[in-house]
């Protein structure tokens, strides 16, 4: 399976927003918006905002991804991902991602 590892370690290749964008699939955009409204308690996510090519890829970013503090930190430090940072495992910025999606930290460790 393809992997496109985001700054935080999430696999963008499995993200419904990226899949919908690449396939130009409006039904998947709508389903993703509905799922994320519930999952993230964010009732104002319209299907039209479900567009993203991936965190580290050229192109459009989902609203959260374009303002992500993790992504900003990685870019400011000149890293490719959090996996390049010696403070990753103690970092307070990325800790919630790694707490809820342990695969993300594994993905970062496997990059090196």
C-alpha positions as CSV (number, residue, x, y, z in Angstrom):
1,X,0.0,0.0,0.0
2,X,1.2,3.5,-0.9
3,X,2.3,5.7,2.0
4,X,2.5,9.5,1.9
5,X,3.7,10.4,5.4
6,X,2.5,13.7,6.7
7,X,4.7,15.9,9.0
8,X,3.1,14.4,12.0
9,X,3.3,10.8,10.8
10,X,-0.2,10.3,9.6
11,X,-0.5,8.5,6.2
12,X,-2.1,10.9,3.8
13,X,-2.5,8.1,1.2
14,X,-5.3,6.7,3.4
15,X,-7.0,10.0,4.1
16,X,-10.5,10.3,2.7
17,X,-10.0,14.0,1.8
18,X,-6.9,13.1,-0.3
19,X,-8.7,10.2,-1.9
20,X,-11.7,12.3,-2.8
21,X,-9.5,15.1,-4.2
22,X,-7.4,12.8,-6.4
23,X,-10.5,10.9,-7.6
24,X,-12.6,14.2,-7.8
25,X,-15.3,12.2,-5.9
26,X,-18.0,14.5,-4.6
27,X,-19.9,11.6,-2.9
28,X,-16.8,10.8,-0.9
29,X,-16.3,14.5,-0.1
30,X,-19.9,14.6,1.3
31,X,-19.5,11.4,3.3
32,X,-16.1,12.6,4.7
33,X,-17.6,16.0,5.7
34,X,-20.4,14.2,7.5
35,X,-18.0,11.8,9.2
36,X,-15.6,14.6,10.3
37,X,-18.5,16.8,11.6
38,X,-19.3,14.1,14.1
39,X,-15.7,12.9,14.7
40,X,-14.3,16.3,15.4
41,X,-17.5,18.0,16.7
42,X,-17.2,20.5,13.9
43,X,-20.7,21.0,12.4
44,X,-19.6,23.6,9.9
45,X,-17.5,21.4,7.6
46,X,-19.0,21.6,4.2
47,X,-18.2,19.0,1.5
48,X,-16.7,21.7,-0.7
49,X,-13.8,22.1,1.8
50,X,-12.9,18.4,1.6
51,X,-9.9,18.9,-0.8
52,X,-6.3,18.0,0.0
53,X,-3.4,16.6,-2.0
54,X,-1.5,15.6,1.2
55,X,0.5,17.4,3.8
56,X,3.8,17.2,2.1
57,X,2.6,17.2,-1.5
58,X,2.2,20.1,-3.8
59,X,-1.4,21.4,-4.2
60,X,-4.5,22.2,-2.2
61,X,-4.6,21.5,1.6
62,X,-7.7,20.9,3.7
63,X,-8.3,24.0,5.9
64,X,-6.9,22.4,9.0
65,X,-3.8,21.1,7.2
66,X,-3.0,24.6,5.8
67,X,-2.9,26.1,9.3
68,X,-1.6,23.0,11.2
69,X,0.8,23.9,14.0
70,X,2.7,20.7,13.5
71,X,3.2,21.5,9.8
72,X,4.3,25.0,10.6
73,X,6.8,23.8,13.2
74,X,8.3,21.3,10.8
75,X,8.6,23.8,8.0
76,X,10.0,26.5,10.3
77,X,12.7,24.1,11.4
78,X,13.5,23.0,7.8
79,X,12.6,19.4,8.4
80,X,10.7,17.0,6.2
81,X,8.7,15.6,9.1
82,X,8.7,15.5,12.9
83,X,10.8,12.3,12.5
84,X,13.8,14.6,11.8
85,X,13.4,16.3,15.1
86,X,15.3,15.1,18.2
87,X,12.5,16.4,20.4
88,X,9.7,14.4,18.6
89,X,8.8,12.0,21.4
90,X,8.6,14.7,24.0
91,X,6.9,17.3,21.8
92,X,3.7,18.8,23.1
93,X,2.6,19.9,19.6
94,X,2.4,16.4,18.1
95,X,1.7,14.4,21.2
96,X,-2.1,14.2,20.7
97,X,-1.7,12.8,17.2
98,X,0.6,10.1,18.4
99,X,-1.6,9.4,21.4
100,X,-4.7,8.8,19.3
101,X,-3.0,7.3,16.2
102,X,0.1,5.4,17.5
103,X,0.8,4.3,13.9
104,X,1.8,7.9,13.2
105,X,4.9,7.7,15.4
106,X,5.8,4.3,13.9
107,X,5.5,5.8,10.4
108,X,8.0,8.5,11.4
109,X,10.4,6.1,13.0
110,X,10.3,3.9,9.9
111,X,11.3,6.8,7.6
112,X,14.8,6.9,9.0
